[in-house]
Amino acid sequence: MSEATKNVFAAGDGELIAALDDELIFAAEEEPQELVIEASWKILIVDDEIEIHNITKLALNEFTFEKKPIEFISAYSGKEAKEMIQAHPDIALILLDVVMETEEAGLEVVKYIRDILDNKVVRIILRTGQPGQVPEDVVIVSYDINDYKTKTELTNKKLFTTVVTALRAFRALTQIEASKSELERIAIASARFVPREFLKFLKIESIVDARLGDSVQAEMTIMFADIRSFTSLSESMSPRENFEFLNSYLSRVGPVIRQYSGFIDKYIGDGIMALFPNSAEDAVQAAIEMQQQVKIYNKHRQNSGYQPISIGIGLHTGTLMLGTIGEAERMESTVISDAVNLAARVEGLTKLYGVGIVASVQTLCRIDDPQNYKCRFLDRVQVKGKQTPVAVFEIYDGDSDVMIELKAQTQTYFEQGIFFHYQQQFVQARQMFLRVLQVNKYDKAASFYADRCEMLMKNALIMNLEGIEI
């Protein structure tokens, strides 16, 4: 036994027994008579002297704290200590010798635990038999330790007190870390209901800080997306199948919106309302990619024996108000403006013209180079509830390759048909649209215009002077 070890227990067995008696009395004051053991406190003893391990275990042999006994883990070098703390991240306390295989082996272990493993919770008590070699003030300032004792200081009674204090601190820190983790989980969960981007625009850090009436004005591109003929589709499914179908579909298109820097404001049945705060081009690219994802999804549906689906997407760019509405006990985030209403009407036009994506001229004007996209003018419309007509365009980059090629081939005829239609030369207009249909019988917009021209001719109707469809 080394001289330092002898000094630790110089008081003899009598003090050891007395210390153990004190320990038992202390434990009895805190705990009920019937002890229910739920787990254990892990204490790592790191020392190159086996006597220190044995005597420490003997001194704390009957120790319990909060109904938990001690589980001892031993390491006899700094290298072994690093391995043990990595293998047992739930160690509560480390009784760590300073001088082992090197003069600063213990200090290197401290740096490894705090800096490499980033473990700030475990309590570390340095024990040294050579106090002059590494001064206490230098160690306390330079290393993240919780106590620094010479081995001669740690009599049985002081060892007991030191362990209890350390475990109390470990318990408190563990509870704090658990609370932080729970708050982080709550924050992540809340972002699924109120997008972080929404809070960012309101200049608040957390949903906890949201107040009724918080609002901000901004220009964004609004997207509405809707599944075609969803009502008839849903009638063939049970309520559970409807939920599963919608979640399956949304799991494919939702990530696309985020990929292009947008965020989903709300789900409206089978519909999506999304906002793109950075650029209109983000919204256009997202709309195209969403159509591509629906194609992939339809292959999966057909392989599973389900009928394919189609979606319509409307885009409009304008100024809106983001904020919170409701009342004190129930409020929600929302977006309010004429631009939002117009975007919803634009999405409705996808049904009228039988196309996948319709964008307002306000959205196209905010794209750096609209010629990078395959688009064609559809109409000037006065949507319900609006006085000012809006020019709308079809963007057909999301169509099938065959349909893209056919629309490109017939675009000149289509545009000539639109021109004659606005000149109220319905015979010539209808001829142009029929030429389109001869090449591409699936062009629903051309079919719509051909039927409209025929109806106008038969009924001898005259459109308003501006040629605006209401």
C-alpha positions in Angstrom: 0.0 0.0 0.0 1.4 3.5 -0.9 2.0 6.2 1.7 -0.9 8.3 0.3 -3.2 5.3 0.6 -2.1 4.7 4.2 -2.8 8.4 5.0 -6.4 8.2 3.7 -7.3 5.6 6.3 -4.8 6.7 9.0 -7.7 7.1 11.5 -8.1 3.3 11.5 -11.1 1.0 11.4 -12.9 2.8 14.2 -13.5 5.9 12.1 -14.5 3.8 9.1 -17.2 2.1 11.2 -18.3 5.5 12.6 -18.5 6.9 9.2 -20.6 4.0 8.0 -22.9 4.5 11.0 -23.2 8.2 10.1 -24.0 7.2 6.5 -26.8 4.8 7.6 -28.3 7.4 9.9 -28.2 9.9 7.1 -29.8 7.5 4.7 -32.5 6.6 7.2 -33.5 10.3 7.6 -34.1 10.7 3.9 -35.7 7.4 2.9 -38.6 5.3 4.1 -38.0 2.0 5.9 -39.1 -0.1 3.0 -36.5 0.6 0.3 -37.6 0.1 -3.3 -34.6 -0.1 -5.6 -35.4 1.3 -9.0 -31.9 1.7 -10.5 -28.4 2.6 -9.4 -26.0 5.5 -9.4 -22.9 4.7 -11.5 -19.6 5.9 -10.0 -16.4 5.5 -11.9 -13.3 5.1 -9.8 -10.2 6.0 -11.8 -6.9 5.3 -10.0 -3.8 3.3 -10.8 -3.7 2.0 -7.2 -5.9 -1.0 -6.6 -6.1 -0.3 -2.9 -7.9 3.0 -3.6 -10.5 1.1 -5.5 -11.0 -1.5 -2.8 -11.2 1.0 0.1 -13.5 3.4 -1.7 -15.9 0.5 -2.4 -15.7 -0.6 1.2 -16.4 2.9 2.5 -19.5 3.2 0.3 -20.6 -0.4 0.4 -24.0 0.2 2.0 -24.5 3.7 0.5 -28.0 4.5 -0.9 -29.3 7.8 -2.2 -33.0 8.3 -3.2 -33.6 4.5 -3.0 -30.7 3.8 -5.4 -27.5 2.0 -4.5 -24.1 2.5 -6.1 -22.8 0.6 -9.1 -19.0 0.8 -9.1 -17.0 0.9 -12.3 -13.2 0.7 -12.2 -10.5 2.1 -14.5 -6.8 2.0 -13.7 -5.5 4.4 -16.3 -6.5 7.6 -18.1 -6.9 5.6 -21.4 -9.2 3.1 -19.7 -11.2 5.9 -18.1 -12.0 7.4 -21.5 -13.2 4.1 -22.7 -15.4 3.5 -19.7 -17.1 7.0 -19.8 -17.8 6.5 -23.5 -19.3 3.1 -22.9 -21.3 4.4 -19.9 -22.6 7.8 -20.7 -25.0 7.7 -17.7 -22.1 7.7 -15.1 -23.1 10.1 -12.4 -19.8 10.7 -10.6 -16.1 10.2 -11.4 -13.5 10.0 -8.6 -10.5 10.7 -10.7 -6.8 10.4 -9.8 -4.5 13.0 -11.5 -1.2 11.2 -11.8 -1.4 7.8 -13.4 0.4 6.7 -16.6 1.5 10.3 -17.0 1.6 13.3 -14.6 -1.5 14.9 -16.1 -3.4 11.8 -17.2 -6.4 12.7 -15.1 -6.5 16.2 -16.5 -6.5 14.8 -20.0 -9.5 12.7 -19.1 -11.4 15.8 -17.9 -10.8 17.6 -21.2 -11.9 14.5 -23.1 -15.1 14.2 -21.2 -16.0 17.9 -21.4 -14.7 18.8 -24.8 -14.8 15.7 -26.9 -17.8 13.8 -25.4 -19.5 17.2 -24.5 -20.7 15.6 -21.3 -21.4 18.5 -19.0 -23.6 16.6 -16.6 -21.3 14.0 -15.0 -19.7 15.2 -11.7 -15.9 15.0 -11.6 -13.9 15.1 -8.4 -10.1 15.0 -8.7 -8.2 13.1 -6.1 -4.5 13.4 -5.9 -1.8 12.1 -3.6 0.7 14.7 -4.8 -1.1 18.0 -4.3 2.0 20.2 -5.0 2.5 18.8 -8.4 -0.6 20.3 -9.9 -1.7 23.4 -7.9 -5.4 23.4 -6.9 -6.0 27.0 -8.1 -4.6 26.3 -11.5 -6.7 23.2 -11.9 -10.0 24.8 -10.7 -9.6 27.7 -13.1 -8.4 25.7 -16.1 -10.5 22.6 -16.0 -14.2 22.0 -15.7 -14.2 20.0 -12.5 -16.5 20.0 -9.5 -14.1 19.5 -6.7 -10.4 18.9 -6.1 -9.3 16.9 -3.0 -6.1 15.4 -1.8 -6.4 11.8 -0.9 -5.6 12.6 2.7 -8.6 14.9 2.9 -11.1 12.2 1.9 -11.8 10.4 5.1 -14.8 8.1 5.1 -17.1 10.7 6.4 -16.0 13.4 4.0 -16.1 10.9 1.1 -19.7 10.2 2.0 -20.7 13.9 2.1 -18.8 14.6 -1.1 -20.7 11.7 -2.9 -24.1 12.8 -1.7 -23.4 16.4 -2.8 -22.2 15.3 -6.2 -25.2 13.0 -6.7 -27.6 15.7 -5.8 -26.0 18.0 -8.3 -26.1 15.3 -11.0 -29.7 14.6 -10.3 -30.6 18.3 -10.7 -28.6 18.7 -13.9 -30.2 15.5 -15.3 -33.6 16.9 -14.6 -32.7 20.2 -16.2 -31.4 18.4 -19.3 -34.6 16.3 -19.4 -36.7 19.4 -19.2 -34.6 21.0 -22.0 -35.0 17.9 -24.2 -38.8 18.0 -23.5 -39.0 21.6 -24.5 -37.0 20.9 -27.6 -39.5 18.1 -28.5 -42.4 20.5 -27.8 -40.8 23.1 -30.1 -40.3 20.6 -32.9 -43.8 19.3 -32.5 -45.3 22.9 -32.4 -43.5 23.6 -35.7 -45.6 20.9 -37.3 -48.7 23.0 -36.5 -47.4 26.5 -36.7 -44.5 26.8 -39.3 -41.2 28.3 -38.0 -41.3 30.6 -41.0 -44.6 32.0 -39.8 -43.0 32.8 -36.4 -40.0 34.2 -38.1 -42.1 36.8 -40.0 -43.8 37.7 -36.8 -40.3 38.2 -35.3 -41.0 35.8 -32.4 -38.8 32.9 -31.3 -41.4 30.5 -30.1 -45.1 29.7 -30.3 -45.1 30.5 -26.6 -44.5 34.2 -27.5 -47.4 34.4 -30.0 -50.1 36.9 -29.0 -53.5 37.4 -30.4 -53.4 40.1 -33.0 -49.7 39.8 -33.9 -49.4 40.6 -37.6 -47.0 41.7 -40.3 -47.4 42.8 -43.9 -45.3 41.2 -46.7 -45.3 40.3 -50.3 -45.4 36.6 -51.1 -46.4 34.1 -53.7 -49.5 32.2 -52.6 -50.1 28.6 -53.8 -53.3 26.7 -53.7 -53.2 23.1 -54.7 -56.2 20.8 -54.9 -56.9 17.2 -55.9 -59.2 16.9 -58.9 -62.6 15.1 -58.4 -61.7 14.3 -54.8 -65.3 14.1 -53.7 -66.2 11.3 -56.1 -62.8 9.6 -55.2 -63.5 9.8 -51.5 -66.9 8.3 -51.8 -65.4 5.0 -52.8 -63.2 4.9 -49.7 -63.9 4.5 -46.0 -63.0 7.4 -43.6 -59.8 5.6 -42.6 -58.9 5.0 -46.2 -59.5 8.7 -46.9 -57.1 9.6 -44.1 -54.5 7.2 -45.3 -54.8 8.4 -48.9 -54.5 12.0 -48.0 -51.5 11.5 -45.8 -49.8 9.4 -48.4 -50.4 12.1 -51.0 -49.4 15.0 -48.7 -46.2 13.2 -47.7 -45.0 13.4 -51.3 -45.9 17.0 -52.1 -45.3 18.6 -48.7 -41.5 18.1 -48.8 -41.4 19.7 -52.3 -42.8 22.9 -50.9 -40.2 23.1 -48.2 -37.5 22.1 -50.7 -38.2 25.3 -52.6 -38.3 27.5 -49.5 -42.0 27.6 -49.1 -44.1 26.6 -46.1 -47.6 25.2 -45.8 -49.9 27.6 -44.1 -52.9 25.2 -43.8 -54.6 22.2 -45.1 -58.1 22.7 -46.4 -59.6 19.2 -46.8 -57.7 17.8 -49.7 -56.3 21.2 -50.6 -53.0 22.9 -49.6 -52.4 26.6 -49.1 -48.7 27.4 -49.1 -46.6 30.6 -49.1 -43.3 31.3 -50.8 -41.7 34.4 -49.2 -38.4 34.5 -51.1 -39.3 34.5 -54.8 -42.1 33.7 -57.2 -39.7 31.4 -59.0 -39.6 29.2 -56.0 -43.3 28.7 -56.2 -43.3 28.0 -59.9 -40.5 25.4 -59.5 -42.3 23.8 -56.6 -45.6 23.6 -58.6 -43.8 21.9 -61.4 -42.0 19.4 -59.1 -45.3 18.7 -57.3 -46.8 17.6 -60.6 -43.8 15.4 -61.2 -44.2 13.8 -57.8 -47.9 13.1 -58.6 -46.7 11.2 -61.7 -44.5 9.0 -59.5 -47.2 8.6 -57.0 -49.7 7.5 -59.7 -47.3 4.7 -60.8 -47.4 3.4 -57.2 -51.2 3.7 -57.1 -51.6 1.9 -60.4 -49.3 -0.9 -59.2 -51.5 -1.2 -56.1 -54.7 -1.3 -58.1 -55.8 2.3 -57.4 -56.9 4.8 -59.9 -54.5 7.7 -60.7 -55.1 11.2 -59.4 -54.5 14.7 -60.8 -54.0 18.0 -59.1 -54.6 21.6 -60.0 -52.2 24.4 -58.7 -52.9 28.1 -58.7 -50.2 30.7 -58.1 -50.6 34.5 -57.5 -48.2 37.0 -56.0 -49.3 40.0 -53.9 -49.3 41.7 -50.6 -50.8 40.0 -47.6 -51.1 40.1 -43.8 -49.8 37.3 -41.7 -51.0 37.1 -38.2 -53.0 35.4 -35.4 -56.7 35.5 -35.1 -59.3 34.0 -32.8 -59.8 34.7 -29.1 -57.9 34.3 -25.9 -58.5 30.6 -25.4 -58.3 29.5 -29.1 -56.3 31.2 -31.8 -54.5 30.2 -34.9 -52.1 31.6 -37.5 -53.6 32.8 -40.8 -53.1 34.9 -43.8 -55.6 37.5 -45.0 -55.7 39.6 -48.1 -57.3 40.0 -51.5 -54.2 38.3 -52.9 -55.0 35.1 -51.0 -58.6 35.1 -52.3 -57.3 35.7 -55.9 -54.9 32.9 -55.6 -57.7 30.5 -54.6 -59.8 31.7 -57.6 -56.8 31.2 -59.9 -56.5 27.6 -58.7 -60.2 27.1 -59.5 -59.4 28.1 -63.1 -57.3 24.9 -63.5 -60.7 23.0 -63.5 -62.3 25.4 -66.0 -59.4 25.1 -68.5 -58.4 21.5 -67.7 -54.7 22.4 -67.0 -52.3 21.5 -64.2 -50.8 24.9 -63.3 -52.2 28.4 -63.7 -50.2 31.4 -62.7 -51.3 35.1 -62.6 -49.4 37.7 -64.6 -48.3 39.1 -61.3 -46.4 35.9 -60.6 -44.8 35.6 -64.0 -43.7 39.2 -63.9 -41.6 38.5 -60.8 -39.7 35.7 -62.5 -36.3 36.7 -63.8 -36.8 35.0 -67.1 -40.2 33.6 -67.8 -39.0 32.2 -71.1 -37.2 29.5 -69.1 -40.6 27.9 -68.6 -43.1 26.4 -71.0 -46.2 28.6 -70.7 -49.0 30.0 -72.8 -51.5 32.7 -72.3 -54.9 31.4 -71.2 -57.3 34.3 -70.7 -58.1 37.6 -69.1 -60.6 36.9 -66.4 -62.5 38.8 -63.8 -62.7 36.4 -60.9 -65.6 36.4 -58.6 -65.5 39.2 -56.1 -62.9 41.2 -58.0 -63.4 44.2 -60.3 -60.0 44.3 -62.0 -59.4 41.6 -64.7 -56.4 39.4 -64.3 -54.3 37.8 -67.1 -53.6 34.1 -66.4 -51.1 31.7 -67.9 -50.8 28.0 -68.1 -47.4 26.6 -67.1 -47.1 23.1 -68.5 -43.5 22.0 -67.6 -45.2 19.6 -65.2 -47.1 17.8 -67.9 -46.0 14.4 -69.5 -43.2 14.6 -72.0 -45.7 13.7 -74.8 -48.1 16.5 -73.8 -45.3 19.0 -73.5 -44.2 18.2 -77.0 -47.8 18.4 -78.4 -48.5 21.8 -76.7 -45.3 23.2 -78.0 -46.2 22.1 -81.6 -49.7 23.7 -81.4 -48.8 26.8 -79.4 -49.0 29.1 -82.5 -52.5 27.8 -83.4 -53.6 28.2 -79.8 -52.3 31.8 -79.5 -53.9 32.7 -82.9 -57.2 31.2 -81.6 -56.9 33.4 -78.4 -56.3 36.5 -80.6 -59.3 35.8 -82.8 -61.4 35.1 -79.8 -60.6 38.5 -78.3 -61.4 40.1 -81.6 -64.8 38.3 -81.3 -64.1 36.5 -84.6 -65.4 33.3 -83.2 -65.5 31.3 -86.5 -61.7 31.9 -87.1 -61.0 31.3 -83.4 -62.8 28.0 -83.4 -60.9 26.9 -86.5 -57.6 27.6 -84.8 -58.6 25.6 -81.7 -59.9 22.7 -83.8 -56.5 22.6 -85.5 -54.9 22.3 -82.1 -57.3 19.4 -81.3 -56.4 17.6 -84.5 -52.8 17.4 -83.3 -53.6 17.1 -79.6 -57.1 15.8 -78.9 -56.3 15.8 -75.1 -55.7 19.6 -75.0 -58.6 20.5 -72.7 -58.0 24.2 -72.8 -58.3 24.2 -76.7 -61.5 22.0 -76.3 -62.9 24.5 -73.8 -62.3 27.4 -76.2 -63.7 25.5 -79.2 -66.9 24.8 -77.3 -67.1 28.4 -76.1 -66.8 29.8 -79.6 -69.5 27.5 -80.8 -71.8 28.5 -78.0 -71.2 32.2 -78.7 -71.8 31.8 -82.4 -75.0 29.8 -81.9 -76.5 32.2 -79.4 -75.2 35.3 -81.2 -73.7 36.5 -77.9 -71.2 39.4 -77.7 -68.6 39.5 -75.0 -67.9 42.8 -73.2 -65.8 45.3 -75.0 -62.6 44.1 -73.4 -63.2 40.5 -74.2 -63.0 39.5 -70.5 -64.5 36.3 -69.3 -66.3 36.6 -66.0 
